[in-house]
């Protein structure tokens, strides 16, 4: 975990098993969410926070896919089919404080420095305990997460079904990826058929382009495709393999173990042990 480059070593250390989720994700509750805002170009940028039952061990910023709209102003709560919403309870049960970022009211692109600056305000507002900060994005949300990681000091970046191919928001290459220095975890489902993320070769090429980040690539299997519609609509649906449908527990375990390794690596000597 300490050298530069790509590692695909698949094992979790036995001593970190205490951090895995050994329960059904859907059965675990979390503290009530709180919806807040920060200013952005004379408008509001909404986000929602979820606190774990125990003391927080890290702050995770969550960027969903699609158009990124959580519609917090209208709904007042986080809901939807996106994977990052489906695994919310599993992550809070693991001791993480979650921050779900909505699409800002002010027209600004996910890849812009202005957008990243707004996220910086959220981090400053929510991280009074100076917790390690990780950005997590899936599909088009990967552009948001990579943007923040390239411009803000974070402890790690996690991209799921990263948009290495063209989308309505562009690709992960539209942000200054050479500036990303935090460790990176890149997850892809073996059967992802979405044209924006379904190429393992493209993901591994992107990992190599993260020249200043230690990039770990994991390709997951299992689950079930329940994506509705036809063509891209179905292939990129949150309940398809692109959205890791049916692998939620595996995804949570993978994220929790990797985050624990990253945090622990700051306090130990370099080793050859991988993830």
C-alpha positions as CSV (number, residue, x, y, z in Angstrom):
1,X,0.0,0.0,0.0
2,X,3.0,2.3,0.4
3,X,4.6,2.2,-3.0
4,X,3.4,3.8,-6.2
5,X,1.8,1.7,-8.8
6,X,-1.1,-0.8,-9.2
7,X,-1.7,-3.7,-6.9
8,X,-4.4,-6.4,-7.4
9,X,-3.5,-8.6,-4.5
10,X,-6.9,-9.8,-3.2
11,X,-6.7,-10.6,0.4
12,X,-7.8,-8.9,3.6
13,X,-5.5,-9.2,6.6
14,X,-6.9,-11.4,9.3
15,X,-6.4,-8.7,11.9
16,X,-8.8,-6.5,10.0
17,X,-11.6,-8.9,10.0
18,X,-13.0,-7.1,13.0
19,X,-13.9,-4.3,10.6
20,X,-16.0,-6.5,8.2
21,X,-19.7,-6.5,8.1
22,X,-21.1,-9.8,9.3
23,X,-24.7,-8.8,9.2
24,X,-27.4,-8.1,6.6
25,X,-27.0,-4.6,5.3
26,X,-30.8,-3.9,5.2
27,X,-31.3,-4.9,8.9
28,X,-29.0,-2.3,10.4
29,X,-30.3,1.1,11.4
30,X,-28.6,4.4,11.5
31,X,-29.1,7.8,13.2
32,X,-31.6,10.1,11.5
33,X,-30.2,12.1,8.6
34,X,-29.7,15.8,8.7
35,X,-30.0,17.9,5.5
36,X,-27.7,21.0,5.3
37,X,-26.4,23.4,2.7
38,X,-23.3,25.4,1.9
39,X,-23.3,28.4,-0.5
40,X,-22.3,28.1,-4.1
41,X,-22.5,31.0,-6.5
42,X,-25.3,32.8,-4.5
43,X,-27.2,29.5,-4.5
44,X,-27.4,26.5,-2.2
45,X,-25.5,23.2,-2.4
46,X,-27.4,20.6,-0.4
47,X,-26.1,17.6,1.3
48,X,-27.2,15.0,3.9
49,X,-25.3,13.6,6.8
50,X,-25.6,10.2,8.6
51,X,-23.9,9.5,11.9
52,X,-22.9,6.0,13.1
53,X,-24.1,4.6,16.4
54,X,-20.5,4.4,17.6
55,X,-17.6,7.0,17.4
56,X,-16.9,7.9,13.8
57,X,-13.7,6.5,12.4
58,X,-13.8,8.3,9.0
59,X,-15.8,10.7,7.0
60,X,-17.1,9.3,3.6
61,X,-18.3,11.7,0.9
62,X,-20.8,9.9,-1.3
63,X,-21.4,10.9,-5.0
64,X,-24.2,8.9,-6.7
65,X,-24.4,8.2,-10.4
66,X,-26.8,9.4,-13.0
67,X,-27.4,13.1,-12.9
68,X,-26.4,13.1,-9.2
69,X,-29.8,14.5,-8.1
70,X,-30.8,13.5,-4.6
71,X,-33.4,16.3,-4.6
72,X,-32.8,17.0,-1.0
73,X,-34.5,20.4,-1.1
74,X,-37.8,18.8,-2.3
75,X,-37.7,15.4,-0.5
76,X,-35.8,16.3,2.6
77,X,-34.2,12.8,2.7
78,X,-31.9,10.5,0.8
79,X,-33.7,7.8,-1.1
80,X,-33.2,5.9,-4.3
81,X,-31.8,2.7,-6.0
82,X,-28.2,3.8,-6.3
83,X,-25.7,1.4,-4.8
84,X,-24.2,4.1,-2.5
85,X,-27.7,4.6,-1.0
86,X,-28.4,0.8,-0.7
87,X,-25.2,0.3,1.3
88,X,-25.7,3.3,3.6
89,X,-26.7,1.2,6.7
90,X,-23.7,-1.2,6.2
91,X,-21.3,1.7,6.2
92,X,-22.7,3.5,9.2
93,X,-22.7,0.1,11.0
94,X,-19.0,0.0,10.3
95,X,-18.5,3.3,12.1
96,X,-18.4,5.8,9.2
97,X,-20.0,9.2,9.1
98,X,-21.6,9.6,5.6
99,X,-22.1,12.8,3.7
100,X,-24.3,12.5,0.6
101,X,-23.7,15.3,-1.9
102,X,-26.6,16.5,-4.0
103,X,-26.4,18.3,-7.4
104,X,-25.9,22.0,-6.7
105,X,-28.6,24.5,-7.5
106,X,-26.1,26.7,-9.2
107,X,-25.2,25.4,-12.7
108,X,-21.7,24.0,-12.3
109,X,-20.0,20.9,-13.8
110,X,-18.9,18.0,-11.6
111,X,-15.4,18.4,-13.0
112,X,-15.0,22.2,-12.1
113,X,-12.8,23.7,-9.5
114,X,-15.8,25.6,-8.2
115,X,-17.7,22.4,-7.6
116,X,-14.7,21.0,-5.7
117,X,-14.5,24.2,-3.6
118,X,-18.1,23.7,-2.5
119,X,-17.2,20.2,-1.3
120,X,-14.3,21.7,0.6
121,X,-16.8,23.8,2.5
122,X,-18.8,20.7,3.4
123,X,-15.7,18.9,4.7
124,X,-14.7,21.9,6.8
125,X,-18.2,22.2,8.3
126,X,-18.6,18.4,9.0
127,X,-15.1,17.3,10.1
128,X,-14.5,19.1,13.3
129,X,-12.9,15.9,14.7
130,X,-10.3,15.9,11.9
131,X,-11.3,12.4,10.7
132,X,-9.7,10.8,7.7
133,X,-11.7,11.8,4.6
134,X,-12.6,9.5,1.7
135,X,-14.4,10.4,-1.5
136,X,-16.6,7.7,-3.0
137,X,-18.2,7.9,-6.4
138,X,-20.1,5.5,-8.7
139,X,-20.6,5.8,-12.4
140,X,-20.9,9.5,-13.3
141,X,-20.4,10.2,-9.6
142,X,-16.8,9.0,-10.1
143,X,-16.1,12.2,-11.9
144,X,-17.2,14.2,-8.9
145,X,-15.1,12.1,-6.5
146,X,-12.0,12.3,-8.8
147,X,-12.5,16.0,-9.1
148,X,-12.5,16.5,-5.3
149,X,-9.5,14.1,-4.9
150,X,-7.5,16.0,-7.5
151,X,-8.1,19.4,-5.8
152,X,-8.6,18.7,-2.0
153,X,-6.5,16.9,0.6
154,X,-8.3,13.6,1.1
155,X,-7.1,10.3,2.6
156,X,-8.4,8.1,-0.2
157,X,-10.5,7.9,-3.3
158,X,-12.9,5.0,-4.2
159,X,-14.4,4.8,-7.6
160,X,-17.0,2.2,-8.6
161,X,-17.9,1.6,-12.2
162,X,-15.7,4.6,-13.0
163,X,-16.7,6.6,-16.1
164,X,-13.7,5.9,-18.2
165,X,-15.9,6.2,-21.3
166,X,-18.1,9.1,-22.4
167,X,-21.1,10.2,-20.4
168,X,-23.3,13.3,-20.2
169,X,-20.7,14.7,-17.8
170,X,-17.6,13.7,-19.7
171,X,-15.2,11.2,-18.1
172,X,-12.9,10.8,-15.2
173,X,-10.1,12.2,-17.5
174,X,-11.8,15.6,-17.4
175,X,-10.3,16.3,-14.0
176,X,-6.5,16.8,-13.3
177,X,-5.9,13.2,-12.4
178,X,-2.2,13.7,-12.2
179,X,-2.8,15.8,-9.1
180,X,-4.4,12.9,-7.2
181,X,-2.0,11.7,-4.6
182,X,-4.2,9.8,-2.2
183,X,-4.5,6.0,-2.5
184,X,-7.2,4.9,-4.9
185,X,-9.5,1.9,-4.9
186,X,-11.1,1.1,-8.3
187,X,-14.0,-1.4,-8.4
188,X,-15.6,-2.9,-11.4
189,X,-18.1,-5.8,-11.8
190,X,-16.9,-8.5,-14.2
191,X,-20.2,-8.3,-16.1
192,X,-20.6,-4.6,-16.3
193,X,-22.0,-3.9,-19.7
194,X,-22.4,-0.1,-19.5
195,X,-20.5,1.6,-22.4
196,X,-19.2,4.2,-20.0
197,X,-17.5,1.8,-17.6
198,X,-17.7,-1.8,-18.8
199,X,-14.1,-2.0,-20.1
200,X,-11.6,-3.6,-17.6
201,X,-8.8,-2.6,-19.9
202,X,-9.9,1.1,-19.8
203,X,-10.1,1.0,-16.0
204,X,-6.6,-0.5,-15.7
205,X,-5.3,2.1,-18.1
206,X,-6.8,4.8,-15.9
207,X,-5.2,3.2,-12.9
208,X,-1.8,3.5,-14.7
209,X,-2.5,7.2,-15.4
210,X,-2.9,7.8,-11.6
211,X,0.9,8.3,-11.5
212,X,0.9,9.9,-8.1
213,X,-1.6,7.6,-6.5
214,X,-1.3,4.0,-5.3
215,X,-4.1,2.4,-7.3
216,X,-5.8,-0.9,-6.3
217,X,-8.0,-2.5,-8.9
218,X,-10.7,-5.0,-7.8
219,X,-13.0,-6.8,-10.2
220,X,-16.0,-8.3,-8.4
221,X,-18.4,-11.1,-9.5
222,X,-21.8,-12.4,-8.4
223,X,-25.1,-10.7,-7.9
224,X,-28.0,-10.4,-10.4
225,X,-28.9,-8.2,-13.2
226,X,-32.3,-6.5,-12.6
227,X,-31.7,-3.5,-14.8
228,X,-34.9,-2.3,-16.5
229,X,-35.2,-0.9,-20.0
230,X,-33.2,-1.7,-23.1
231,X,-29.7,-0.9,-24.3
232,X,-27.7,1.7,-22.3
233,X,-30.7,2.3,-20.0
234,X,-30.7,-1.3,-18.8
235,X,-26.9,-1.8,-18.9
236,X,-26.2,1.3,-16.8
237,X,-29.2,0.9,-14.5
238,X,-28.4,1.0,-10.7
239,X,-29.9,-2.5,-10.3
240,X,-27.7,-4.0,-13.1
241,X,-24.2,-5.4,-12.8
242,X,-23.0,-1.8,-13.4
243,X,-24.7,-1.0,-10.1
244,X,-23.3,-4.1,-8.3
245,X,-26.8,-5.3,-7.7
246,X,-26.9,-8.3,-5.3
247,X,-23.2,-7.8,-4.2
248,X,-23.9,-5.1,-1.6
249,X,-22.3,-7.0,1.3
250,X,-19.2,-7.8,-0.7
251,X,-18.9,-4.1,-1.7
252,X,-19.2,-3.0,1.9
253,X,-16.7,-5.5,3.1
254,X,-14.3,-4.5,0.4
255,X,-14.6,-0.8,1.1
256,X,-14.3,-1.2,4.9
257,X,-11.2,-3.4,4.7
258,X,-9.5,-1.1,2.2
259,X,-10.2,2.0,4.2
260,X,-8.9,0.3,7.4
261,X,-5.7,-0.6,5.5
262,X,-5.2,3.0,4.3
263,X,-5.8,4.5,7.7
264,X,-3.5,1.9,9.4
265,X,-0.7,2.4,6.9
266,X,-0.2,6.0,8.1
267,X,1.0,4.6,11.4
268,X,3.1,1.7,10.5
269,X,6.4,1.0,8.6
270,X,6.1,0.2,4.9
271,X,5.4,-3.5,4.1
272,X,4.9,-5.7,1.1
273,X,1.4,-6.7,2.3
274,X,-1.3,-5.8,-0.3
275,X,-5.0,-5.6,-0.4
